[in-house]
């Protein structure tokens, strides 16, 4: 059975230096007063327009195997496929920053206010990432506190559209979890609406299960190599 939780915005607000790093600015001291003001204005709009919420459901390995199979478009080998059988717990999730903030970003771009639009877009994306990190941390702590799982337990999120799990996998994930209950729908390209949404599975288990060699067929096209930091 799925559960729904509303988040507090303050828990996900990205740090100023992280926002500027996304724009390729390494030091806050290098940022002009005008841009600092733009950041403050975007944070204000983000606070006014975002309504972070998550829907999640614990799921058995057999149920998840069926969802992960999706429409049969995954790569032959993937990190999730390797990790799955070693996991202690699986939670399917979908979260969103809400439709108002995504609509506000659209409006700003349509009105040619690219500066504020880009800043808000960046803040909303980083906040959605922070929300996923929060779910990972909460689940890591929950499993660490369990008497059988002391140190060395870790929860990480894996999402359709990344690392060999084909984006069309969203279809079965949505059929199981029904994120439309919190206002998230899928378009024909399996993209989530509102855009500032993330879905996937939280995989908990021994820290080592999340370590793998990133030499899958799709890794040569990967620009971020984000698995390295996670490992
Ligand atoms: S290199 Fe990129 S695509 Fe490959 S596993 Fe790591 S994050 Fe995924």
Boltz pocket constraint, residues with backbone or C-beta under 6 A from the ligand:
constraints:
  - pocket:
      binder: B
      contacts: [[A, 79], [A, 162], [A, 163], [A, 164], [A, 214], [A, 215], [A, 216], [A, 218], [A, 219], [A, 222], [A, 223], [A, 224], [A, 225], [A, 226], [A, 227], [A, 228]]
      max_distance: 6.0
